[in-house]
Amino acid sequence: MFREFKLKIMEEKATPPPIPLYLLLAGLFCVLGFAIWSGSKFYLYGGSILYGIAAGLAIGAGYAFLKQINIQRSNKQDHSQ
């Protein structure tokens, strides 16, 4: 009985609520702004490795934000059809 209850709880928590689109867009713009800033510092200071790492991580985070936005858009299109 306890095992069935535990599985039921796990099934309910399997899908987290979607993140609002405005938060995803705000995060994307912040991350891209940080990537531009750190990339410019990387260029100006002769390739400081810390600015390069920061720019690379920011670009990766921007890709993750774009992927989440595309997932939400595709889910909305699937539900509207």
Residue pairs with C-beta under 8 A, 6 or more apart in sequence:
18 72
18 75
19 68
19 72
21 69
21 72
24 65
24 68
24 69
24 72
25 69
27 61
27 65
28 62
28 65
28 66
28 69
31 58
31 61
31 62
31 65
32 58
32 62
34 54
34 58
35 55
35 58
35 59
35 62
38 51
38 52
38 54
38 55
38 58
39 51
39 55
41 48
41 51
42 48
42 51
42 52
42 55
45 51
